[in-house]
Amino acid sequence: MTNSASISASAGYRVQNPVDNSVVETFDNVEPSGVQKIIENAANAYTEWSALSLQERGDKVGKLADLLEENKDALAEDSSLEMGKPLPEMIEEIEFSAEILRYYVDNAATFTEDQEIETSGGKAVIRRLPIGPLLGIMPWNFPYYQVARFIGPNLMLGNTIILKHAEICPRSALAIEKLAAEAGIPQGVYQNIFATHDQIGEIIADDRIQGVSLTGSERAGSAVAEQAGRHLKKAVLELGGTDPYVILDSDDVAAAAKQAWTVRMENTGQACNSNKRMIVMDDIYDEFVAELVKIAGEMRPTTPKEFAEGTYCPLSSRGAAEQLDKQLKAAVEAGAKLHVGGELSDEGAYISPAVITDIPRGSESYYQEFFGPVAEIYRVSSDEEALELANDSQYGLGGAVFSTDEDRATAIAKKLQVGMANVNTPAGEGAELPFGGVKRSGYGRELGPLGMDEFVNKQMYYVAD
């Protein structure tokens, strides 16, 4: 999900305001004995939770959705304090999280119904059954959405959850656990854990744990995947992205540039499926770049509470801002042109929105993910060149193609080597639309029907005539 997700892990669980880098509150890691107790609770609760009907589980998960919406303002304030997201965006995220939970409440029966198989000598079906306690490892950039898309389908299936949240989002983590209990979800079904990296390894290794889902950095993903593989556990990984955003033509270049910039600035550029590589046809390239430079140059820093159009918030942490600063400087040293922005603040986690072009293909910078407010633009002279450049990436999360000729855009979009391809929209969004990628962007899918088809026993059930 991010290059910077694990930068601050060693500092422990704390609320650290990215506006001024001040530490507001700290939290203790779970005691060694507490790890085994949490696993035991999850295993014991699984027996009861999985035996409930879909209706009974749905009543409680639906109540959790209601509580998220009822408390969204207070929840959003704490989360914005933790990781710097503009307050209006944080409220929208919580609303969407509630929508995701309700989607699985409403559709679980359909997604888990028996699937008949034509066979001779008897009757056969595929049954979809829960598998047991799961571990979720979730990042800071969408502290509610990332959790919701993991727990929604799995709680409805009857699995139980141990959730390790990002070190900089402890209040968000505890709030979800508190609301789950308030919704009537039994003790042990959903548990937060402030675990160290070593303790995460202990949980994955435990025979009672049946799977692990991680959204985060490549480094974290590879470590978790290695451990899961060693212990023969199912894993789902959602990692980084350098999503191509291809503009073949436009009737209004200024409007196209504004839309591209708006998308890039969501969550201050800290979204895994953001349009990190803008690929623009040469006849509109100069105008497009000039418009982005103008917009970026006029933006001013603000706080999450005071966010308005034309302003930008801090990144999630000082470490994240410093990492992005290093990346931009390395790109310039490699031959790229920084048109505007990229200035690191003296305090806090601010870095001014940047527009960068001419990153040399084949350089280390060319293959990196810039996780922050950076518009990275490439010039192409043909549809074939646009497609080749779009697919020249180690990642494969999502991508979008724009054209006044839908057939032209479709021809390229269908050949993108990504998990999510879009035509004339930055991204298809909704609880019903599966999310995930290929290549180094990870494997497995969340959301939509596919999100309920991961941590499940697809049991073949055969009765002879």
C-alpha positions as CSV (number, residue, x, y, z in Angstrom):
1,M,0.0,0.0,0.0
2,T,2.7,2.4,0.8
3,N,6.4,2.8,0.9
4,S,6.2,4.6,4.2
5,A,3.7,2.4,6.1
6,S,6.4,0.8,8.3
7,I,8.7,3.8,8.7
8,S,7.5,4.6,12.2
9,A,6.8,1.0,13.5
10,S,9.8,1.0,15.9
11,A,8.4,4.0,17.8
12,G,5.5,2.0,19.2
13,Y,1.8,2.7,19.3
14,R,1.1,6.4,19.8
15,V,-0.9,9.3,18.7
16,Q,1.6,11.7,17.0
17,N,0.1,14.8,15.4
18,P,1.6,15.2,11.9
19,V,0.8,18.9,12.0
20,D,3.6,19.6,14.5
21,N,5.0,16.1,15.1
22,S,4.0,16.2,18.8
23,V,3.3,13.0,20.6
24,V,-0.2,13.3,22.1
25,E,-0.6,9.8,23.7
26,T,1.3,6.5,23.9
27,F,0.0,3.0,24.3
28,D,1.7,-0.2,25.7
29,N,2.3,-3.2,23.5
30,V,0.4,-6.3,24.5
31,E,2.2,-8.4,27.2
32,P,3.7,-11.7,26.0
33,S,1.1,-13.7,27.9
34,G,-1.7,-11.6,26.4
35,V,-0.9,-12.8,22.9
36,Q,-1.9,-16.4,23.7
37,K,-4.9,-15.2,25.6
38,I,-6.2,-13.3,22.6
39,I,-5.6,-16.3,20.3
40,E,-7.5,-18.5,22.8
41,N,-10.4,-16.0,22.9
42,A,-10.6,-16.0,19.1
43,A,-10.6,-19.8,18.9
44,N,-13.2,-20.2,21.6
45,A,-15.4,-17.5,20.2
46,Y,-15.3,-19.1,16.7
47,T,-17.3,-22.1,17.9
48,E,-20.2,-19.9,19.1
49,W,-20.0,-17.2,16.3
50,S,-19.9,-19.7,13.4
51,A,-22.9,-21.6,14.8
52,L,-25.1,-18.5,14.6
53,S,-27.3,-18.0,11.7
54,L,-26.5,-15.4,9.0
55,Q,-29.4,-13.4,10.3
56,E,-28.0,-13.3,13.8
57,R,-24.6,-12.4,12.7
58,G,-26.0,-9.8,10.3
59,D,-28.0,-8.1,13.0
60,K,-24.8,-7.4,15.0
61,V,-22.6,-6.4,12.0
62,G,-25.4,-4.2,10.8
63,K,-25.5,-2.6,14.3
64,L,-21.8,-1.9,14.0
65,A,-22.4,-0.1,10.7
66,D,-25.1,2.0,12.4
67,L,-22.7,2.9,15.3
68,L,-20.0,4.0,12.9
69,E,-22.3,6.4,11.2
70,E,-23.8,7.7,14.5
71,N,-20.3,8.4,15.8
72,K,-18.6,9.5,12.6
73,D,-17.8,13.0,13.6
74,A,-15.9,12.1,16.8
75,L,-14.3,9.1,15.2
76,A,-13.1,11.3,12.3
77,E,-11.6,13.9,14.6
78,D,-9.4,11.3,16.3
79,S,-8.4,9.6,13.1
80,S,-7.5,13.0,11.5
81,L,-5.4,13.8,14.5
82,E,-3.6,10.5,14.2
83,M,-2.7,10.5,10.5
84,G,-3.5,14.0,9.1
85,K,-6.3,13.2,6.7
86,P,-8.6,16.1,5.8
87,L,-11.6,15.9,8.2
88,P,-14.3,15.9,5.4
89,E,-12.5,13.0,3.7
90,M,-12.3,11.1,7.0
91,I,-16.0,11.5,7.6
92,E,-16.7,10.2,4.0
93,E,-14.4,7.2,4.7
94,I,-16.3,6.2,7.8
95,E,-19.6,6.5,5.9
96,F,-18.2,4.3,3.2
97,S,-17.1,1.8,5.8
98,A,-20.6,1.5,7.2
99,E,-21.8,1.0,3.6
100,I,-19.4,-1.9,3.1
101,L,-20.5,-3.6,6.3
102,R,-24.2,-3.3,5.2
103,Y,-23.3,-4.7,1.8
104,Y,-22.2,-7.9,3.3
105,V,-25.1,-8.1,5.7
106,D,-27.5,-7.7,2.7
107,N,-25.6,-10.1,0.3
108,A,-24.1,-12.8,2.5
109,A,-26.9,-15.3,2.0
110,T,-26.5,-15.0,-1.8
111,F,-22.7,-15.2,-1.7
112,T,-22.6,-18.3,0.5
113,E,-25.5,-20.3,-1.0
114,D,-24.7,-23.8,-2.2
115,Q,-23.4,-24.1,-5.7
116,E,-24.7,-27.2,-7.5
117,I,-22.3,-29.4,-9.6
118,E,-23.5,-31.6,-12.4
119,T,-22.3,-35.1,-11.7
120,S,-23.3,-38.8,-12.1
121,G,-24.1,-41.3,-9.4
122,G,-25.3,-38.7,-6.8
123,K,-25.7,-35.1,-6.0
124,A,-22.9,-32.6,-5.3
125,V,-22.6,-29.0,-4.2
126,I,-19.9,-26.6,-3.2
127,R,-20.6,-25.3,0.3
128,R,-19.0,-22.1,1.5
129,L,-18.1,-22.4,5.2
130,P,-16.0,-20.4,7.6
131,I,-12.4,-21.5,8.4
132,G,-11.7,-20.1,11.8
133,P,-9.7,-17.2,13.5
134,L,-8.0,-14.8,11.1
135,L,-5.3,-12.2,11.6
136,G,-5.7,-8.8,9.9
137,I,-2.8,-6.3,9.6
138,M,-4.1,-2.9,8.4
139,P,-2.4,0.4,7.5
140,W,-2.9,4.0,8.6
141,N,-4.0,5.6,5.4
142,F,-7.6,4.5,5.5
143,P,-8.0,3.4,9.2
144,Y,-11.7,2.5,8.9
145,Y,-12.1,1.5,5.3
146,Q,-9.2,-0.9,5.3
147,V,-10.6,-2.7,8.4
148,A,-14.2,-2.7,7.1
149,R,-13.4,-4.4,3.8
150,F,-11.6,-7.2,5.7
151,I,-14.0,-7.7,8.6
152,G,-17.3,-7.3,6.7
153,P,-17.2,-10.5,4.7
154,N,-15.3,-12.5,7.3
155,L,-17.6,-11.7,10.2
156,M,-20.6,-12.6,8.1
157,L,-19.0,-15.9,7.1
158,G,-18.5,-16.8,10.7
159,N,-14.8,-16.3,11.0
160,T,-13.3,-14.5,14.1
161,I,-10.8,-11.6,13.8
162,I,-7.6,-10.5,15.5
163,L,-6.8,-7.0,14.2
164,K,-3.3,-5.5,14.3
165,H,-3.7,-1.8,13.2
166,A,-1.0,0.7,12.3
167,E,1.2,2.0,15.1
168,I,0.0,5.5,14.5
169,C,-3.7,4.8,14.6
170,P,-4.3,3.4,18.2
171,R,-7.4,5.4,18.9
172,S,-9.0,4.3,15.7
173,A,-8.1,0.7,16.5
174,L,-9.6,0.9,20.0
175,A,-12.7,2.7,18.7
176,I,-13.5,-0.1,16.3
177,E,-13.1,-2.7,19.0
178,K,-15.3,-0.7,21.4
179,L,-18.1,-0.2,18.8
180,A,-18.0,-3.9,17.9
181,A,-18.6,-4.8,21.6
182,E,-21.4,-2.2,21.8
183,A,-23.0,-3.7,18.7
184,G,-23.3,-7.0,20.5
185,I,-20.6,-8.9,18.7
186,P,-19.5,-11.5,21.3
187,Q,-16.2,-11.2,23.2
188,G,-13.4,-12.8,21.3
189,V,-15.0,-12.4,17.8
190,Y,-13.3,-9.1,17.1
191,Q,-10.2,-8.2,19.1
192,N,-7.7,-5.4,18.7
193,I,-4.0,-6.2,19.5
194,F,-1.1,-3.8,19.9
195,A,1.4,-6.4,18.8
196,T,5.1,-6.1,18.0
197,H,6.5,-7.6,14.7
198,D,7.8,-10.6,16.6
199,Q,4.4,-11.2,18.2
200,I,2.7,-11.0,14.8
201,G,5.0,-13.9,13.8
202,E,3.9,-15.8,16.9
203,I,0.2,-15.3,15.9
204,I,0.7,-16.4,12.3
205,A,2.6,-19.5,13.5
206,D,-0.2,-20.6,15.9
207,D,-2.1,-23.6,14.6
208,R,-5.4,-22.0,15.6
209,I,-4.9,-19.1,13.2
210,Q,-6.2,-20.0,9.7
211,G,-5.3,-17.1,7.6
212,V,-3.8,-13.6,7.5
213,S,-4.7,-10.5,5.4
214,L,-2.3,-7.5,5.1
215,T,-2.6,-4.2,3.5
216,G,0.7,-2.3,3.6
217,S,4.2,-2.0,2.3
218,E,6.0,-4.5,0.1
219,R,8.5,-5.1,2.9
220,A,5.7,-6.0,5.4
221,G,3.9,-8.0,2.7
222,S,6.9,-10.1,1.9
223,A,7.6,-10.8,5.5
224,V,4.0,-11.8,6.3
225,A,3.7,-13.9,3.1
226,E,6.9,-15.7,4.0
227,Q,5.6,-16.5,7.5
228,A,2.2,-17.5,6.2
229,G,3.7,-19.8,3.6
230,R,6.0,-21.4,6.1
231,H,3.1,-22.3,8.3
232,L,0.7,-23.2,5.4
233,K,-1.7,-20.4,6.0
234,K,-3.9,-18.7,3.5
235,A,-2.8,-15.0,2.9
236,V,-4.3,-12.0,1.1
237,L,-2.0,-9.1,0.3
238,E,-2.8,-5.6,-0.9
239,L,0.4,-3.7,-1.4
240,G,1.8,-0.8,-3.4
241,G,0.9,0.7,-6.8
242,T,2.1,3.0,-9.5
243,D,-1.3,3.1,-11.3
244,P,-1.2,4.5,-14.8
245,Y,-3.6,7.3,-15.7
246,V,-3.7,7.5,-19.5
247,I,-5.1,10.6,-21.2
248,L,-5.3,10.0,-25.0
249,D,-7.2,13.1,-25.9
250,S,-9.5,15.7,-24.3
251,D,-11.9,18.4,-25.4
252,D,-11.0,20.4,-22.3
253,V,-7.4,19.9,-21.2
254,A,-7.6,22.3,-18.2
255,A,-10.6,20.3,-16.9
256,A,-8.8,17.0,-17.5
257,A,-5.8,18.3,-15.6
258,K,-7.9,19.5,-12.7
259,Q,-9.6,16.2,-12.4
260,A,-6.3,14.3,-12.5
261,W,-4.9,16.6,-9.8
262,T,-8.0,16.2,-7.6
263,V,-7.7,12.5,-7.8
264,R,-4.0,12.6,-7.0
265,M,-4.5,14.8,-4.0
266,E,-7.0,12.6,-2.3
267,N,-5.7,11.7,1.2
268,T,-2.8,14.0,0.4
269,G,-1.6,11.6,-2.3
270,Q,-1.5,8.6,0.1
271,A,-3.8,6.1,-1.6
272,C,-2.5,2.8,-3.0
273,N,-4.6,3.1,-6.2
274,S,-4.0,6.8,-6.8
275,N,-3.0,8.0,-10.3
276,K,0.7,8.0,-9.6
277,R,1.8,7.9,-13.3
278,M,0.0,10.3,-15.6
279,I,0.6,9.3,-19.2
280,V,-0.4,12.1,-21.6
281,M,-0.5,12.3,-25.4
282,D,2.1,14.8,-26.8
283,D,-0.4,17.1,-28.5
284,I,-2.0,18.1,-25.1
285,Y,1.0,17.3,-22.9
286,D,2.5,20.8,-22.5
287,E,-0.9,22.4,-21.7
288,F,-1.6,19.6,-19.2
289,V,1.7,20.0,-17.4
290,A,1.4,23.8,-17.3
291,E,-2.1,23.6,-15.8
292,L,-0.9,21.2,-13.1
293,V,2.1,23.4,-12.3
294,K,-0.3,26.3,-11.9
295,I,-2.7,24.4,-9.6
296,A,0.1,23.0,-7.5
297,G,1.9,26.3,-7.1
298,E,-1.2,28.0,-5.7
299,M,-1.9,25.4,-3.0
300,R,-1.3,26.4,0.7
301,P,-0.8,24.2,3.8
302,T,-3.5,23.8,6.3
303,T,-4.7,21.5,9.1
304,P,-7.2,18.6,8.8
305,K,-9.9,20.6,10.5
306,E,-9.4,23.7,8.4
307,F,-9.1,21.9,5.1
308,A,-10.6,23.7,2.0
309,E,-10.2,23.7,-1.7
310,G,-6.7,25.0,-2.6
311,T,-5.1,23.7,0.6
312,Y,-3.2,20.6,1.5
313,C,-2.7,18.7,4.7
314,P,0.4,17.0,6.2
315,L,1.4,13.5,5.3
316,S,0.9,10.8,7.9
317,S,4.2,11.3,9.7
318,R,7.4,13.3,9.6
319,G,9.1,10.1,8.5
320,A,6.8,9.7,5.6
321,A,7.5,13.3,4.5
322,E,11.2,12.9,4.8
323,Q,11.1,9.7,2.8
324,L,9.2,11.4,0.0
325,D,11.6,14.3,0.1
326,K,14.5,11.9,-0.4
327,Q,12.7,10.2,-3.3
328,L,12.1,13.5,-5.1
329,K,15.7,14.6,-4.7
330,A,16.9,11.2,-6.0
331,A,14.7,11.5,-9.1
332,V,16.1,15.0,-9.9
333,E,19.6,13.7,-9.5
334,A,18.7,10.9,-12.0
335,G,17.6,13.5,-14.5
336,A,14.0,14.3,-13.8
337,K,12.6,17.9,-13.8
338,L,10.9,19.1,-10.7
339,H,8.6,22.0,-11.9
340,V,7.1,23.0,-8.6
341,G,6.8,21.9,-5.0
342,G,8.6,19.2,-3.1
343,E,9.6,21.5,-0.3
344,L,9.8,19.9,3.1
345,S,8.5,21.9,6.1
346,D,10.8,22.7,9.0
347,E,8.4,21.0,11.4
348,G,5.5,18.6,11.1
349,A,4.9,16.4,8.1
350,Y,4.2,18.9,5.3
351,I,5.7,18.6,1.8
352,S,4.4,21.0,-0.8
353,P,2.5,19.4,-3.8
354,A,4.9,18.7,-6.6
355,V,4.8,18.2,-10.4
356,I,7.7,16.1,-11.8
357,T,8.4,15.1,-15.4
358,D,11.2,13.4,-17.4
359,I,12.0,10.7,-14.8
360,P,14.4,8.5,-16.9
361,R,13.0,5.1,-17.8
362,G,15.0,2.4,-16.2
363,S,16.2,4.5,-13.3
364,E,15.5,3.5,-9.7
365,S,13.1,6.4,-9.3
366,Y,11.1,5.4,-12.4
367,Y,10.0,2.2,-10.7
368,Q,9.2,3.7,-7.3
369,E,5.9,4.6,-5.7
370,F,5.7,8.2,-4.7
371,F,3.4,8.0,-1.8
372,G,2.3,11.6,-1.4
373,P,1.2,14.8,-3.3
374,V,3.3,14.2,-6.4
375,A,2.1,14.4,-10.0
376,E,4.5,12.2,-12.1
377,I,3.9,12.9,-15.8
378,Y,5.1,11.1,-19.0
379,R,4.8,12.2,-22.6
380,V,3.8,9.6,-25.3
381,S,3.1,10.0,-29.0
382,S,0.9,6.9,-29.8
383,D,-1.6,4.6,-28.2
384,E,0.9,1.8,-28.5
385,E,3.6,3.8,-26.6
386,A,1.0,4.7,-24.0
387,L,0.1,1.0,-23.4
388,E,3.7,-0.1,-23.3
389,L,4.6,2.6,-20.7
390,A,1.5,1.9,-18.7
391,N,2.5,-1.8,-18.4
392,D,6.2,-1.0,-17.7
393,S,5.8,-1.3,-14.0
394,Q,6.6,-3.8,-11.2
395,Y,3.1,-3.1,-9.8
396,G,-0.3,-3.9,-11.2
397,L,-3.0,-2.6,-8.9
398,G,-5.2,-0.4,-11.0
399,G,-5.3,1.9,-14.0
400,A,-7.5,4.3,-16.0
401,V,-7.7,5.4,-19.7
402,F,-9.5,8.5,-20.9
403,S,-10.6,9.4,-24.4
404,T,-13.5,11.1,-26.1
405,D,-13.6,7.9,-28.2
406,E,-14.7,5.2,-25.7
407,D,-13.6,2.3,-28.1
408,R,-10.1,3.8,-28.3
409,A,-9.8,4.0,-24.5
410,T,-11.3,0.5,-24.1
411,A,-8.8,-1.0,-26.5
412,I,-6.0,0.1,-24.1
413,A,-7.8,-0.5,-20.8
414,K,-8.4,-4.1,-21.7
415,K,-4.7,-4.7,-22.1
416,L,-3.6,-3.1,-18.9
417,Q,-1.7,-5.6,-16.6
418,V,-3.6,-4.6,-13.5
419,G,-6.3,-5.9,-11.2
420,M,-8.6,-3.0,-11.8
421,A,-9.0,-1.3,-15.2
422,N,-11.2,1.7,-15.7
423,V,-12.4,3.7,-18.8
424,N,-13.2,7.4,-18.6
425,T,-13.2,7.4,-14.8
426,P,-10.3,7.5,-12.3
427,A,-11.6,4.4,-10.5
428,G,-14.8,2.4,-10.2
429,E,-15.7,2.7,-6.5
430,G,-18.3,0.9,-4.4
431,A,-18.7,-1.9,-1.9
432,E,-19.8,-4.2,-4.7
433,L,-16.6,-3.7,-6.8
434,P,-13.7,-6.1,-6.1
435,F,-10.4,-4.5,-5.1
436,G,-6.9,-6.0,-5.6
437,G,-4.0,-6.3,-8.0
438,V,-1.3,-8.4,-9.6
439,K,2.5,-8.4,-9.9
440,R,4.1,-6.7,-6.8
441,S,0.7,-5.2,-5.8
442,G,-0.2,-8.4,-4.1
443,Y,-2.8,-11.1,-4.5
444,G,-6.3,-11.9,-3.5
445,R,-9.3,-9.7,-3.7
446,E,-11.4,-7.6,-1.2
447,L,-14.8,-6.1,-1.6
448,G,-17.7,-7.3,-3.8
449,P,-18.5,-11.0,-4.2
450,L,-14.9,-11.9,-4.4
451,G,-14.2,-10.4,-1.0
452,M,-16.3,-13.2,0.6
453,D,-14.6,-15.9,-1.4
454,E,-11.1,-15.7,0.2
455,F,-11.1,-17.0,3.7
456,V,-13.7,-19.7,3.2
457,N,-13.8,-23.5,3.0
458,K,-15.2,-24.2,-0.5
459,Q,-16.3,-27.7,0.6
460,M,-17.3,-30.3,-1.9
461,Y,-20.3,-32.1,-0.5
462,Y,-21.4,-35.3,-2.3
463,V,-24.3,-37.6,-1.6
464,A,-24.5,-40.8,-3.5
465,D,-27.8,-41.9,-5.1
